[in-house]
Amino acid sequence: MVSAEPVVHAVVFQLETAGYAARDHASAEVFLDALPRALPACVITDVRMPGLNGLELVHRLKALGFKAPIIMMTGHGDIPLAVEAMKAGVVDFIEKPLDDEILLRAVGSALSKTATPEQDDALKCERRARFDSLSPRERDVLTGVIAGKPNKIIAYDLGISTRTVEVHRAGVMTKTAAASLSELIRMALSLGF
């Protein structure tokens, strides 16, 4: 766990209460110096930290060949930042204030990612079918969402009302079975959308 200090203690406490072994680090640099090699592991980092920020940490970890899943949290969540984090390899993007259930579900999901190549292929085919079921307008809205545009701008670009964008966006979430915006973005990016 690498984050701003008040949040660190709350997250570590929550993880330990749920039965996880959790360690905190004062900064990204301290974490990199003590980089754990044992798996299964999951890194939870904040976007804004002293020294290296969360995205810089993710890039450093990837350059080192670190394979453990990374969850990023932020108090300043925006779609372009979530997209950048997902492209960098983050498995989940959580906004603060943290909901305990969402945090524990994200950690459990990240630690359970031990699928075989056959399971990965089947999951990718299932996701592709879901995304293929999107209407052309839903695809247009999804493209705007992935680009980080707010509903108003998507509506303006497409010449439709903001409410219509909201309806199509809800349809995208339903058809893709995405539980969150970060999951939708992760799935879309994994399919090369």
C-alpha positions as CSV (number, residue, x, y, z in Angstrom):
1,M,0.0,0.0,0.0
2,V,1.5,3.3,-1.1
3,S,-0.5,6.5,-0.5
4,A,-1.0,9.6,1.5
5,E,-0.6,8.8,5.2
6,P,-4.2,9.2,6.6
7,V,-5.6,7.0,3.9
8,V,-2.9,4.4,4.3
9,H,-3.8,3.6,7.9
10,A,-7.5,3.2,7.1
11,V,-6.8,1.0,4.1
12,V,-4.3,-1.2,5.9
13,F,-6.7,-1.6,8.8
14,Q,-9.6,-2.5,6.4
15,L,-7.4,-5.1,4.6
16,E,-6.1,-6.6,7.8
17,T,-9.6,-6.8,9.2
18,A,-10.7,-8.7,6.1
19,G,-7.8,-11.2,6.6
20,Y,-5.2,-9.8,4.1
21,A,-1.6,-9.3,5.1
22,A,-1.0,-5.6,4.3
23,R,2.1,-3.5,4.5
24,D,2.3,0.2,4.0
25,H,5.2,2.3,2.6
26,A,5.9,6.0,3.2
27,S,6.4,6.7,-0.5
28,A,6.7,5.1,-3.9
29,E,10.5,5.3,-3.6
30,V,10.5,3.4,-0.3
31,F,8.2,0.8,-1.8
32,L,10.5,0.4,-4.8
33,D,13.5,-0.1,-2.4
34,A,11.6,-2.8,-0.5
35,L,9.9,-4.2,-3.6
36,P,8.3,-7.5,-2.6
37,R,8.9,-10.4,-5.0
38,A,6.5,-12.9,-3.4
39,L,3.2,-13.5,-5.1
40,P,0.2,-13.4,-4.8
41,A,0.4,-9.7,-4.1
42,C,-1.5,-6.7,-5.0
43,V,-0.3,-3.1,-5.0
44,I,-2.6,-0.3,-4.0
45,T,-1.3,3.1,-4.8
46,D,-2.6,6.7,-4.8
47,V,-2.4,9.0,-7.8
48,R,-1.0,11.9,-5.8
49,M,1.9,11.1,-3.5
50,P,5.1,12.9,-2.5
51,G,7.9,12.2,-4.9
52,L,6.9,9.7,-7.6
53,N,3.2,9.9,-8.3
54,G,1.0,6.8,-8.8
55,L,1.3,6.7,-12.6
56,E,5.1,7.1,-12.4
57,L,5.2,4.2,-10.0
58,V,3.1,2.1,-12.3
59,H,5.5,2.8,-15.2
60,R,8.5,2.0,-13.0
61,L,7.0,-1.3,-11.9
62,K,6.2,-2.3,-15.4
63,A,9.7,-1.4,-16.5
64,L,11.0,-3.7,-13.8
65,G,8.8,-6.5,-15.0
66,F,6.6,-6.5,-11.9
67,K,3.6,-8.7,-12.6
68,A,1.4,-8.3,-9.6
69,P,-1.9,-6.4,-10.2
70,I,-2.0,-2.7,-9.3
71,I,-5.1,-0.8,-8.0
72,M,-5.0,2.9,-8.2
73,M,-7.1,5.2,-6.0
74,T,-7.6,8.9,-6.3
75,G,-9.6,11.7,-4.8
76,H,-9.5,13.6,-8.1
77,G,-10.9,10.9,-10.4
78,D,-11.5,11.9,-13.9
79,I,-12.0,9.8,-17.0
80,P,-8.8,10.7,-18.9
81,L,-6.8,9.8,-15.8
82,A,-8.6,6.5,-15.4
83,V,-7.9,5.7,-19.1
84,E,-4.2,6.6,-18.7
85,A,-4.0,4.4,-15.6
86,M,-5.7,1.5,-17.4
87,K,-3.4,1.8,-20.4
88,A,-0.4,1.8,-18.0
89,G,-1.6,-1.6,-16.7
90,V,-3.7,-0.7,-13.6
91,V,-6.3,-3.4,-13.0
92,D,-8.8,-1.1,-11.1
93,F,-9.2,2.6,-10.5
94,I,-11.1,3.5,-7.3
95,E,-12.3,7.0,-6.3
96,K,-12.0,8.3,-2.8
97,P,-13.6,8.4,-0.4
98,L,-13.1,4.7,-0.4
99,D,-16.0,2.4,0.0
100,D,-14.8,-0.6,2.0
101,E,-16.8,-3.1,0.0
102,I,-15.5,-1.7,-3.3
103,L,-11.9,-1.8,-2.0
104,L,-12.2,-5.4,-0.8
105,R,-13.9,-6.6,-4.0
106,A,-11.2,-4.9,-6.1
107,V,-8.4,-6.6,-4.1
108,G,-10.2,-10.0,-4.2
109,S,-10.7,-9.7,-7.9
110,A,-7.1,-8.6,-8.5
111,L,-5.7,-11.5,-6.4
112,S,-7.9,-14.0,-8.2
113,K,-6.6,-13.2,-11.7
114,T,-5.0,-16.6,-12.3
115,A,-6.9,-17.6,-15.4
116,T,-5.5,-20.0,-17.9
117,P,-4.9,-18.9,-21.5
118,E,-8.0,-20.8,-22.5
119,Q,-10.1,-19.1,-19.8
120,D,-8.6,-15.7,-21.0
121,D,-9.6,-16.5,-24.6
122,A,-13.1,-17.5,-23.6
123,L,-13.5,-14.3,-21.5
124,K,-12.2,-12.2,-24.3
125,C,-14.7,-13.8,-26.8
126,E,-17.5,-13.2,-24.3
127,R,-16.5,-9.6,-23.9
128,R,-16.2,-9.1,-27.7
129,A,-19.7,-10.4,-28.1
130,R,-21.0,-8.0,-25.5
131,F,-19.3,-5.0,-27.2
132,D,-20.4,-6.2,-30.6
133,S,-24.0,-6.0,-29.4
134,L,-23.7,-2.2,-28.9
135,S,-25.7,-0.1,-31.3
136,P,-23.8,2.4,-33.5
137,R,-24.9,5.3,-31.3
138,E,-23.8,3.4,-28.1
139,R,-20.4,2.9,-29.8
140,D,-20.2,6.6,-30.5
141,V,-21.0,7.4,-26.8
142,L,-18.5,4.8,-25.6
143,T,-15.8,6.4,-27.8
144,G,-16.5,9.7,-26.2
145,V,-16.4,8.2,-22.7
146,I,-13.1,6.5,-23.3
147,A,-11.8,9.9,-24.7
148,G,-12.7,11.4,-21.3
149,K,-15.4,13.7,-22.6
150,P,-18.2,14.7,-20.3
151,N,-21.8,13.9,-21.3
152,K,-22.4,17.5,-22.4
153,I,-19.5,17.4,-24.9
154,I,-20.4,14.0,-26.2
155,A,-24.0,15.3,-26.7
156,Y,-22.7,18.3,-28.6
157,D,-20.3,16.3,-30.7
158,L,-23.1,13.8,-31.7
159,G,-25.8,16.4,-32.1
160,I,-28.0,14.8,-29.4
161,S,-29.3,15.8,-26.0
162,T,-27.4,15.1,-22.8
163,R,-30.2,13.0,-21.6
164,T,-29.9,10.8,-24.7
165,V,-26.2,10.4,-24.0
166,E,-27.0,9.3,-20.5
167,V,-29.5,6.7,-21.8
168,H,-27.0,5.3,-24.3
169,R,-24.3,5.3,-21.6
170,A,-26.5,3.3,-19.3
171,G,-27.2,0.9,-22.3
172,V,-23.4,0.5,-22.8
173,M,-23.0,-0.4,-19.1
174,T,-25.8,-2.9,-19.2
175,K,-24.9,-4.6,-22.5
176,T,-21.2,-4.9,-21.5
177,A,-22.0,-6.0,-18.0
178,A,-19.5,-3.5,-16.6
179,A,-19.9,-2.9,-12.9
180,S,-18.0,0.4,-12.9
181,L,-16.6,3.0,-15.3
182,S,-13.0,1.6,-14.6
183,E,-14.2,-1.9,-15.5
184,L,-15.8,-0.6,-18.7
185,I,-12.6,1.3,-19.7
186,R,-10.4,-1.7,-18.9
187,M,-12.6,-4.1,-21.0
188,A,-12.8,-1.6,-23.9
189,L,-9.0,-1.1,-23.9
190,S,-8.4,-4.9,-23.7
191,L,-10.5,-5.3,-26.8
192,G,-8.6,-2.6,-28.6
193,F,-11.6,-0.3,-28.7
